[in-house]
Amino acid sequence: GRLYEAVRAALQAGVDYEGASINWYRKPDGTRGESQDHFFVYDRAGKPCLTCGSPIEKIRVAQRGTHFCPICQPCSSDE
């Protein structure tokens, strides 16, 4: 289904961009991965969504910061 394909694409992008180097992580050769340069919402709270322009929101889920676009990623009991 859609979720499977989205997860598969996200994992493949992580491999293609050689991981995300948010703070301290580096590859064995000391260079950074490039996934963080392609995030649509992570660490962009208050900034416009790259798809629709609405402000990105940040909430806490299980003591972790979670970023999302309330327009592109609405909460819905229908899905």
C-alpha positions in Angstrom: 0.0 0.0 0.0 0.9 3.7 0.2 2.6 3.4 3.6 4.8 0.6 2.5 5.9 2.5 -0.6 6.5 5.7 1.4 8.6 3.9 4.0 10.5 2.1 1.3 11.2 5.4 -0.6 12.4 7.1 2.7 14.7 4.2 3.5 16.2 4.2 0.0 16.7 8.0 0.2 18.6 7.5 3.4 20.9 5.0 1.8 21.3 7.1 -1.3 22.2 10.2 0.7 24.4 8.1 3.0 22.6 8.8 6.3 21.8 12.0 8.2 24.4 13.9 10.2 22.3 16.0 12.6 24.9 16.7 15.3 27.8 14.4 16.0 27.4 11.5 13.6 30.0 11.1 10.9 30.7 8.3 8.4 33.9 6.2 8.9 35.9 8.6 6.6 34.8 11.6 8.8 32.4 13.1 6.2 28.7 13.8 6.8 25.8 12.1 5.2 23.5 14.4 3.2 20.0 13.2 4.2 19.5 16.2 6.6 19.8 18.5 3.6 16.6 16.9 2.2 14.3 16.9 5.2 10.9 18.5 4.5 9.9 19.2 8.2 12.6 18.0 10.7 14.1 21.0 12.6 11.9 23.5 10.6 9.4 24.4 13.3 7.8 27.8 12.4 9.2 27.8 8.9 7.0 27.4 5.9 6.2 23.9 4.6 8.1 23.3 1.4 4.9 21.9 -0.2 2.1 24.2 0.9 3.7 27.1 2.7 2.0 26.6 6.1 4.1 26.9 9.2 5.7 23.6 10.4 4.6 22.6 13.9 6.6 20.8 16.5 4.9 18.7 19.2 6.2 16.1 21.8 5.4 12.5 21.2 6.8 10.1 23.9 9.3 12.7 25.0 10.6 13.2 21.5 10.2 16.2 19.3 8.0 15.6 16.3 7.7 18.0 13.4 4.8 18.0 10.9 2.8 20.2 8.5 -0.8 20.5 9.8 -2.1 20.9 6.3 -0.2 18.2 4.4 -0.2 15.8 7.4 -3.5 16.3 9.1 -4.7 14.0 11.9 -7.5 11.9 10.6 -9.4 8.9 12.0 -10.3 8.0 8.4 -7.0 6.5 7.5 
